[in-house]
Amino acid sequence: MPKPAGYPMAPIGIAPQSWDDRSVAWDLRDFSEAEVQFVGTIATPYQPQRSLDGTNYVNCRAYDEVGTSYSTIAVAGIYVFDGGGYLKFSAGAGAALTRRASA
């Protein structure tokens, strides 16, 4: 669930790191939430997907810092995702991604 603007994340469990291959799932089973920062011009919108088992993925929503939800990500910014499963992007191109997660 997205937090209100200015609400601090829990202590970091995974420090910020580059996410070069967005089609490879990020294992968030041990984390309550994750943030992904998109930097640069997005050429093709990113389609976030989640899975509970790491095999069967469904489209999911992303949330910005004020709690607005998005079915795809087309604008640079920082977006929040729920943890407790796996996260990947089935489509998208043109931005550099940085990710981090909290316990």
Secondary structure as a PSIPRED ss2 file (coil, helix, strand):
# PSIPRED VFORMAT (PSIPRED V4.0)

   1 M C   1.000  0.000  0.000
   2 P C   1.000  0.000  0.000
   3 K C   1.000  0.000  0.000
   4 P C   1.000  0.000  0.000
   5 A C   1.000  0.000  0.000
   6 G C   1.000  0.000  0.000
   7 Y C   1.000  0.000  0.000
   8 P C   1.000  0.000  0.000
   9 M C   1.000  0.000  0.000
  10 A C   1.000  0.000  0.000
  11 P C   1.000  0.000  0.000
  12 I E   0.000  0.000  1.000
  13 G E   0.000  0.000  1.000
  14 I E   0.000  0.000  1.000
  15 A E   0.000  0.000  1.000
  16 P E   0.000  0.000  1.000
  17 Q E   0.000  0.000  1.000
  18 S E   0.000  0.000  1.000
  19 W C   1.000  0.000  0.000
  20 D C   1.000  0.000  0.000
  21 D C   1.000  0.000  0.000
  22 R C   1.000  0.000  0.000
  23 S C   1.000  0.000  0.000
  24 V C   1.000  0.000  0.000
  25 A C   1.000  0.000  0.000
  26 W E   0.000  0.000  1.000
  27 D E   0.000  0.000  1.000
  28 L C   1.000  0.000  0.000
  29 R C   1.000  0.000  0.000
  30 D C   1.000  0.000  0.000
  31 F C   1.000  0.000  0.000
  32 S C   1.000  0.000  0.000
  33 E E   0.000  0.000  1.000
  34 A E   0.000  0.000  1.000
  35 E E   0.000  0.000  1.000
  36 V E   0.000  0.000  1.000
  37 Q E   0.000  0.000  1.000
  38 F E   0.000  0.000  1.000
  39 V E   0.000  0.000  1.000
  40 G C   1.000  0.000  0.000
  41 T C   1.000  0.000  0.000
  42 I C   1.000  0.000  0.000
  43 A C   1.000  0.000  0.000
  44 T E   0.000  0.000  1.000
  45 P C   1.000  0.000  0.000
  46 Y E   0.000  0.000  1.000
  47 Q C   1.000  0.000  0.000
  48 P E   0.000  0.000  1.000
  49 Q E   0.000  0.000  1.000
  50 R E   0.000  0.000  1.000
  51 S E   0.000  0.000  1.000
  52 L C   1.000  0.000  0.000
  53 D C   1.000  0.000  0.000
  54 G C   1.000  0.000  0.000
  55 T C   1.000  0.000  0.000
  56 N C   1.000  0.000  0.000
  57 Y C   1.000  0.000  0.000
  58 V E   0.000  0.000  1.000
  59 N E   0.000  0.000  1.000
  60 C C   1.000  0.000  0.000
  61 R C   1.000  0.000  0.000
  62 A E   0.000  0.000  1.000
  63 Y E   0.000  0.000  1.000
  64 D C   1.000  0.000  0.000
  65 E C   1.000  0.000  0.000
  66 V C   1.000  0.000  0.000
  67 G C   1.000  0.000  0.000
  68 T C   1.000  0.000  0.000
  69 S E   0.000  0.000  1.000
  70 Y E   0.000  0.000  1.000
  71 S C   1.000  0.000  0.000
  72 T C   1.000  0.000  0.000
  73 I E   0.000  0.000  1.000
  74 A C   1.000  0.000  0.000
  75 V C   1.000  0.000  0.000
  76 A C   1.000  0.000  0.000
  77 G E   0.000  0.000  1.000
  78 I E   0.000  0.000  1.000
  79 Y E   0.000  0.000  1.000
  80 V E   0.000  0.000  1.000
  81 F E   0.000  0.000  1.000
  82 D E   0.000  0.000  1.000
  83 G C   1.000  0.000  0.000
  84 G C   1.000  0.000  0.000
  85 G C   1.000  0.000  0.000
  86 Y E   0.000  0.000  1.000
  87 L E   0.000  0.000  1.000
  88 K E   0.000  0.000  1.000
  89 F E   0.000  0.000  1.000
  90 S C   1.000  0.000  0.000
  91 A C   1.000  0.000  0.000
  92 G C   1.000  0.000  0.000
  93 A E   0.000  0.000  1.000
  94 G C   1.000  0.000  0.000
  95 A C   1.000  0.000  0.000
  96 A E   0.000  0.000  1.000
  97 L E   0.000  0.000  1.000
  98 T E   0.000  0.000  1.000
  99 R E   0.000  0.000  1.000
 100 R E   0.000  0.000  1.000
 101 A E   0.000  0.000  1.000
 102 S E   0.000  0.000  1.000
 103 A C   1.000  0.000  0.000
